[in-house]
Amino acid sequence: TKSRRPTLVSGAINGNPTMAFNGKGFMCLPTDKSLNSGGPYDQKTICVLVRSSDDVTKRQMIFDQGDSKTGMNIYIDQNKIYMGAWNNRNRESVTTWGERFLVCGDVLPNQTYALMLVLDQTNARLSGYVNGALMSDVVGVGFLSSSKEKIAFGSKSGGTQYHGRGGAKGFKGEIGEIWYYN
């Protein structure tokens, strides 16, 4: 429905357009072998330019790929930016390595952030960057198995994982740019 779609805002971040999310809408990339269904993946880098809304306390999903068994995400919760990855699926000769979540600093209302989540299986490292600065990293990650779920921005697309119990609301804020690398 129309109320669930993000809206285009001209000149919102650095004079460039953004997609404004109202907490109900989301945007998905289709399932694609090069992005999410042709794994296993040894490298992933997701970059998202966002502007928060006045609500940064509720858990809000910015980016979600995968399902409850394998995936990655970026979200806001209780004035913090979280980034995570997990692989609990024995598929494609991939060893499970559990869940890894990073607390990547504070998020303030109505501010712009460049967020980057990097999965590097070669060095067994998951890293989270905010505005170009490494904020948190953890070792012990491996290959990321494939998933049939769509890649979502502004909400989750199916099952997912979080650093604690509970679910997430849709994102309230703006997404200006998305970079997705394998």
BAZATI-794523 format. One line per 4 residues: number of its first residue (from 1); their letters; for each residue y, x, z of N, C-alpha, C. Coordinates in Angstrom, 1 decimal. Layout:
<pts>
NUM> a> Y,X,Z,Y,X,Z,Y,X,Z ~ ... $
</pts>
This chain:
<pts>
1> tksr> -1.2,0.8,0.0,0.0,0.0,0.0,1.2,0.9,0.0 ~ 2.3,0.3,-0.4,3.6,1.0,-0.5,4.0,1.6,0.8 ~ 3.9,0.9,1.9,4.3,1.4,3.2,3.5,2.7,3.7 ~ 2.3,2.9,3.1,1.5,4.0,3.4,1.8,5.3,2.6 $
5> rptl> 2.6,5.2,1.6,2.9,6.3,0.7,4.1,7.1,1.3 ~ 4.0,8.4,1.2,5.2,9.2,1.5,6.3,8.9,0.5 ~ 7.5,9.1,0.9,8.6,8.9,0.0,9.3,10.2,-0.4 ~ 9.9,10.3,-1.6,10.6,11.4,-2.1,12.0,11.4,-1.5 $
9> vsga> 12.4,12.6,-0.9,13.7,12.8,-0.4,14.4,13.9,-1.2 ~ 15.5,13.7,-1.9,16.1,14.7,-2.7,16.9,15.7,-1.8 ~ 16.9,17.0,-2.1,17.7,17.9,-1.4,17.5,18.1,0.1 ~ 16.4,17.8,0.6,16.2,17.8,2.0,16.0,19.1,2.7 $
13> ingn> 15.2,20.0,2.2,15.1,21.4,2.8,15.5,22.4,1.8 ~ 16.5,23.2,2.2,17.1,24.2,1.3,17.5,23.7,-0.1 ~ 18.0,22.4,-0.1,18.4,21.8,-1.4,17.3,21.3,-2.2 ~ 16.1,21.5,-1.8,14.9,21.0,-2.6,14.3,19.7,-2.0 $
17> ptma> 13.6,19.0,-2.9,13.1,17.7,-2.5,11.9,17.9,-1.5 ~ 11.6,16.9,-0.7,10.5,16.8,0.2,9.8,15.5,0.0 ~ 8.6,15.4,0.6,7.9,14.1,0.8,8.0,13.8,2.2 ~ 8.6,12.6,2.5,8.8,12.1,3.9,7.6,11.3,4.3 $
21> fngk> 7.1,11.6,5.4,5.9,10.9,6.0,6.4,10.1,7.2 ~ 5.9,8.8,7.3,6.4,7.9,8.3,5.3,7.7,9.5 ~ 4.3,8.5,9.5,3.2,8.4,10.5,2.1,7.5,10.0 ~ 2.3,6.8,8.9,1.3,5.9,8.3,0.7,6.4,7.0 $
25> gfmc> 1.6,7.1,6.2,1.2,7.5,4.9,0.6,8.9,4.9 ~ -0.1,9.1,3.7,-0.6,10.5,3.5,-0.8,10.7,2.0 ~ -1.1,11.9,1.7,-1.3,12.4,0.3,-2.5,13.2,0.3 ~ -3.4,13.0,-0.8,-4.6,13.7,-0.9,-4.7,14.4,-2.2 $
29> lptd> -5.4,15.6,-2.1,-5.9,16.3,-3.3,-7.3,15.9,-3.6 ~ -7.7,15.7,-4.8,-9.1,15.3,-5.1,-10.1,16.4,-4.7 ~ -11.3,16.0,-4.4,-12.4,17.0,-4.2,-12.5,17.8,-5.5 ~ -12.6,19.1,-5.3,-12.7,20.0,-6.4,-13.5,21.3,-6.0 $
33> ksln> -14.3,21.7,-6.9,-15.2,22.9,-6.6,-14.4,24.1,-6.3 ~ -13.2,24.3,-6.9,-12.4,25.5,-6.6,-11.7,25.4,-5.3 ~ -11.5,24.2,-4.8,-10.8,24.0,-3.5,-11.7,23.8,-2.3 ~ -12.6,22.8,-2.4,-13.3,22.4,-1.2,-14.8,22.1,-1.4 $
37> sggp> -15.3,21.8,-2.5,-16.7,21.3,-2.7,-17.6,22.3,-3.3 ~ -17.1,23.5,-3.6,-17.9,24.5,-4.3,-18.2,25.8,-3.5 ~ -18.2,25.7,-2.2,-18.3,26.8,-1.3,-19.7,27.4,-1.4 ~ -19.9,28.4,-0.5,-19.1,28.8,0.6,-17.9,29.6,0.2 $
41> ydqk> -16.9,29.5,1.1,-15.6,30.2,0.8,-15.5,31.4,1.8 ~ -15.0,32.5,1.3,-14.8,33.7,2.2,-13.4,33.9,2.5 ~ -12.5,33.3,1.7,-11.0,33.4,1.9,-10.4,32.1,1.7 ~ -9.4,31.7,2.6,-8.6,30.6,2.4,-7.2,30.9,3.0 $
45> ticv> -6.2,30.5,2.3,-4.8,30.6,2.8,-4.1,29.3,2.5 ~ -3.6,28.6,3.5,-2.9,27.4,3.3,-1.5,27.5,3.9 ~ -0.5,27.3,3.1,0.9,27.4,3.5,1.6,26.0,3.3 ~ 2.3,25.6,4.3,2.9,24.3,4.3,4.4,24.5,4.8 $
49> lvrs> 5.4,24.1,4.1,6.7,24.0,4.6,7.0,22.6,5.1 ~ 7.3,22.5,6.4,7.5,21.2,7.0,8.8,21.1,7.8 ~ 9.3,19.9,8.0,10.3,19.6,8.9,9.8,18.6,9.9 ~ 9.9,18.9,11.1,9.4,18.0,12.2,10.4,16.8,12.3 $
53> sddv> 9.9,15.7,12.9,10.8,14.6,13.2,11.3,14.7,14.6 ~ 11.8,13.6,15.2,12.3,13.7,16.6,11.1,13.5,17.5 ~ 9.9,13.2,17.0,8.7,13.1,17.9,7.8,14.3,17.6 ~ 7.7,15.2,18.6,6.8,16.3,18.5,5.8,16.4,19.7 $
57> tkrq> 5.7,15.2,20.4,4.8,15.2,21.5,3.4,14.6,21.1 ~ 3.4,13.6,20.3,2.1,13.0,19.9,1.4,13.9,18.9 ~ 0.1,13.9,19.0,-0.7,14.7,18.1,-0.6,14.1,16.7 ~ -0.1,14.9,15.7,0.1,14.5,14.4,-0.5,15.5,13.4 $
61> mifd> -1.3,15.0,12.5,-2.0,15.8,11.5,-1.0,16.1,10.3 ~ -0.8,17.4,10.0,0.0,17.9,8.9,-0.9,18.1,7.7 ~ -2.0,18.9,7.9,-3.0,19.3,6.9,-4.4,19.1,7.4 ~ -5.3,18.6,6.6,-6.7,18.5,7.0,-7.6,18.7,5.8 $
65> qgds> -8.6,19.6,5.9,-9.6,19.8,4.9,-10.9,19.7,5.5 ~ -11.8,19.0,5.0,-13.2,19.0,5.5,-13.6,17.7,6.2 ~ -14.6,18.0,7.1,-15.1,16.9,7.9,-15.4,17.4,9.3 ~ -16.1,16.6,10.1,-16.4,17.1,11.5,-17.3,18.3,11.6 $
69> ktgm> -18.0,18.6,10.5,-18.9,19.8,10.5,-18.3,21.1,10.0 ~ -17.4,21.0,9.0,-16.8,22.2,8.4,-15.4,21.8,7.9 ~ -14.4,22.6,8.2,-13.1,22.3,7.8,-12.0,23.2,8.4 ~ -10.8,22.8,8.1,-9.6,23.5,8.6,-8.5,22.5,8.8 $
73> niyi> -7.6,22.7,9.7,-6.4,21.8,9.8,-5.2,22.5,10.5 ~ -4.1,21.8,10.4,-2.8,22.2,11.0,-2.2,20.9,11.6 ~ -1.9,20.9,12.8,-1.3,19.7,13.4,-0.3,20.1,14.6 ~ 0.4,19.1,15.0,1.3,19.2,16.1,0.7,18.4,17.3 $
77> dqnk> 0.9,19.0,18.5,0.4,18.3,19.7,1.2,18.8,20.9 ~ 1.8,17.9,21.6,2.5,18.2,22.9,3.5,19.4,22.7 ~ 4.3,19.3,21.7,5.4,20.3,21.4,4.8,21.7,21.0 ~ 3.6,21.7,20.5,3.0,23.0,20.0,2.4,22.8,18.6 $
81> iymg> 2.3,23.9,17.9,1.7,23.9,16.6,0.3,24.5,16.7 ~ -0.7,23.7,16.3,-2.1,24.1,16.3,-2.6,24.3,14.9 ~ -3.5,25.3,14.8,-4.2,25.6,13.5,-5.6,25.8,13.9 ~ -6.5,25.3,13.1,-7.9,25.5,13.4,-8.8,25.6,12.2 $
85> awnn> -10.0,26.1,12.4,-11.1,26.1,11.4,-12.4,26.0,12.2 ~ -13.4,25.5,11.5,-14.8,25.3,12.1,-15.8,25.3,11.0 ~ -17.0,25.8,11.4,-18.2,25.6,10.5,-19.4,25.4,11.4 ~ -19.9,24.2,11.5,-21.1,23.9,12.2,-22.1,23.3,11.3 $
89> rnre> -22.1,23.7,10.0,-23.0,23.2,9.0,-23.8,24.4,8.5 ~ -25.2,24.3,8.6,-26.1,25.3,7.9,-26.3,24.8,6.5 ~ -25.5,25.2,5.6,-25.6,24.9,4.2,-25.2,26.1,3.4 ~ -25.7,26.3,2.2,-25.3,27.4,1.3,-25.6,28.7,2.0 $
93> svtt> -26.6,28.8,2.8,-27.0,30.1,3.4,-25.9,30.6,4.3 ~ -25.1,29.7,4.9,-24.0,30.1,5.8,-24.4,29.9,7.2 ~ -24.1,30.9,8.0,-24.4,30.8,9.4,-23.2,30.0,10.1 ~ -23.6,29.1,11.0,-22.6,28.4,11.8,-21.8,29.4,12.7 $
97> wger> -20.6,29.1,13.0,-19.8,29.9,13.9,-18.9,29.1,14.8 ~ -19.1,27.8,14.8,-18.4,27.0,15.8,-16.9,26.7,15.4 ~ -16.1,26.4,16.4,-14.7,26.0,16.2,-13.8,27.1,16.7 ~ -12.7,27.3,16.0,-11.7,28.3,16.5,-10.3,27.6,16.3 $
101> flvc> -9.6,27.5,17.4,-8.2,26.9,17.4,-7.2,27.9,17.9 ~ -6.1,27.9,17.2,-4.9,28.8,17.5,-3.8,27.9,18.0 ~ -3.1,28.4,19.1,-1.8,27.8,19.5,-0.8,28.7,18.9 ~ 0.0,28.2,18.0,0.9,29.0,17.2,2.4,28.8,17.6 $
105> gdvl> 2.7,28.5,18.8,4.0,28.4,19.3,4.6,27.0,19.4 ~ 5.8,26.9,19.9,6.4,25.7,20.1,7.0,25.1,18.8 ~ 7.0,23.7,18.8,7.7,23.0,17.7,8.8,22.2,18.3 ~ 10.0,22.3,17.7,11.1,21.6,18.2,11.4,20.4,17.3 $
109> pnqt> 12.1,19.4,17.8,12.4,18.2,16.9,13.3,18.6,15.8 ~ 13.1,18.0,14.6,14.0,18.1,13.5,14.3,19.5,13.0 ~ 13.3,20.3,13.1,13.4,21.7,12.6,12.4,22.0,11.5 ~ 12.8,23.0,10.7,11.9,23.4,9.5,11.1,24.6,9.9 $
113> yalm> 9.8,24.5,9.5,8.9,25.6,9.7,8.0,25.9,8.5 ~ 7.8,27.2,8.2,6.9,27.6,7.2,5.6,28.0,8.0 ~ 4.5,27.2,7.8,3.3,27.4,8.5,2.2,28.0,7.5 ~ 1.4,28.9,8.0,0.4,29.5,7.2,-0.9,29.8,8.0 $
117> lvld> -2.0,29.2,7.5,-3.3,29.4,8.1,-4.2,30.2,7.2 ~ -4.7,31.3,7.7,-5.5,32.3,6.9,-6.9,32.4,7.5 ~ -7.9,32.1,6.7,-9.3,32.3,7.0,-9.8,33.6,6.2 ~ -10.2,34.6,6.9,-10.6,35.9,6.3,-12.0,36.2,6.8 $
121> qtna> -13.0,35.8,6.0,-14.4,36.1,6.4,-14.7,37.6,6.4 ~ -14.1,38.3,5.5,-14.3,39.7,5.3,-14.1,40.5,6.6 ~ -13.0,40.1,7.3,-12.6,40.7,8.6,-12.9,39.8,9.8 ~ -13.7,38.7,9.5,-14.1,37.7,10.6,-12.9,37.2,11.4 $
125> rlsg> -11.8,37.0,10.7,-10.5,36.6,11.4,-9.9,35.3,10.9 ~ -9.4,34.6,11.9,-8.6,33.4,11.6,-7.2,33.7,12.1 ~ -6.1,33.5,11.3,-4.8,33.9,11.7,-3.8,32.7,11.4 ~ -2.9,32.5,12.3,-1.8,31.5,12.2,-0.4,32.2,12.2 $
129> yvng> 0.4,31.8,11.2,1.7,32.4,11.1,2.7,31.2,11.1 ~ 3.9,31.5,11.7,5.0,30.5,11.7,6.2,31.3,11.3 ~ 6.9,30.8,10.2,8.1,31.5,9.7,7.8,33.0,9.4 ~ 6.6,33.3,8.9,6.3,34.7,8.5,5.8,35.6,9.6 $
133> alms> 5.9,35.1,10.9,5.4,35.9,12.0,4.0,35.5,12.5 ~ 3.2,36.5,12.7,1.8,36.2,13.2,2.0,35.7,14.6 ~ 1.5,34.5,14.9,1.7,33.9,16.2,0.4,33.9,17.0 ~ -0.8,33.9,16.3,-2.1,33.9,17.0,-3.2,34.2,16.0 $
137> dvvg> -4.2,34.9,16.5,-5.4,35.1,15.7,-6.6,35.3,16.6 ~ -7.7,35.1,16.0,-9.0,35.1,16.7,-10.1,35.7,15.8 ~ -11.0,36.4,16.3,-12.1,36.9,15.5,-13.4,36.0,15.7 ~ -14.4,36.3,14.8,-15.6,35.5,15.0,-15.8,34.4,14.0 $
141> vgfl> -15.0,34.4,12.9,-15.2,33.4,11.9,-16.0,34.0,10.7 ~ -16.7,33.1,10.0,-17.5,33.5,8.9,-17.1,32.7,7.7 ~ -18.1,32.5,6.8,-17.9,31.7,5.6,-17.6,30.2,6.0 ~ -16.8,29.5,5.2,-16.5,28.1,5.3,-17.4,27.4,4.3 $
145> sssk> -18.3,26.5,4.8,-19.1,25.7,3.9,-18.3,24.7,3.1 ~ -18.9,24.2,2.1,-18.2,23.2,1.3,-18.2,21.8,2.0 ~ -17.4,20.9,1.5,-17.3,19.6,2.0,-16.9,18.6,0.9 ~ -17.4,17.4,1.0,-17.1,16.4,-0.1,-15.8,15.6,0.3 $
149> ekia> -15.2,15.8,1.5,-14.0,15.1,1.9,-12.8,15.6,1.1 ~ -11.8,14.7,0.8,-10.6,15.1,0.2,-9.8,16.0,1.1 ~ -8.8,16.7,0.5,-7.8,17.5,1.2,-6.6,16.6,1.5 ~ -6.2,16.5,2.7,-5.2,15.5,3.0,-3.9,16.2,3.7 $
153> fgsk> -2.8,15.7,3.3,-1.5,16.1,3.9,-0.9,14.9,4.6 ~ -0.5,15.0,5.8,0.1,13.8,6.5,-0.8,13.0,7.3 ~ -2.1,13.3,7.2,-3.2,12.6,8.0,-4.5,13.3,7.8 ~ -5.5,12.8,8.4,-6.8,13.4,8.2,-7.5,12.5,7.1 $
157> sggt> -8.4,13.2,6.3,-9.1,12.4,5.2,-10.4,11.9,5.6 ~ -11.0,12.4,6.7,-12.3,11.9,7.2,-12.5,12.4,8.6 ~ -13.7,12.9,8.9,-13.9,13.5,10.2,-13.1,14.8,10.3 ~ -12.8,15.2,11.5,-12.1,16.5,11.7,-12.4,17.0,13.1 $
161> qyhg> -11.8,18.1,13.5,-11.9,18.7,14.9,-10.5,18.9,15.5 ~ -10.5,18.9,16.8,-9.2,19.3,17.5,-9.5,20.2,18.6 ~ -8.5,20.8,19.2,-8.7,21.7,20.3,-9.1,21.0,21.6 ~ -8.9,19.7,21.7,-9.3,18.9,22.8,-9.7,17.5,22.4 $
165> rgga> -10.0,16.7,23.3,-10.4,15.3,23.0,-9.3,14.5,22.4 ~ -9.8,13.4,21.8,-8.8,12.4,21.2,-8.6,12.6,19.7 ~ -7.9,11.7,19.2,-7.6,11.7,17.7,-6.2,12.1,17.5 ~ -5.7,11.9,16.2,-4.4,12.2,15.8,-3.7,11.1,15.1 $
169> kgfk> -2.4,11.0,15.2,-1.7,10.0,14.4,-1.3,10.7,13.1 ~ -0.8,9.9,12.2,-0.2,10.5,11.0,1.0,11.3,11.3 ~ 1.4,12.2,10.4,2.5,13.0,10.5,3.8,12.3,10.3 ~ 4.8,12.5,11.2,6.1,12.0,11.1,7.0,13.2,10.8 $
173> geig> 7.5,13.3,9.6,8.3,14.4,9.2,8.3,14.6,7.7 ~ 8.7,15.8,7.2,8.7,16.0,5.8,7.9,17.3,5.4 ~ 7.3,17.2,4.3,6.6,18.3,3.7,7.3,18.7,2.4 ~ 7.8,19.9,2.4,8.6,20.4,1.2,7.8,21.1,0.2 $
177> eiwy> 6.9,22.0,0.6,6.1,22.8,-0.3,4.7,23.0,0.3 ~ 3.8,23.2,-0.6,2.4,23.4,-0.3,1.8,24.5,-1.2 ~ 1.3,25.6,-0.5,0.6,26.6,-1.3,-0.9,26.6,-0.8 ~ -1.8,26.7,-1.7,-3.2,26.7,-1.4,-3.9,27.8,-2.2 $
181> yn> -4.5,28.7,-1.5,-5.2,29.9,-2.1,-6.6,30.0,-1.6 ~ -7.5,30.4,-2.5,-8.9,30.8,-2.1,-9.0,32.3,-2.3 $
</pts>
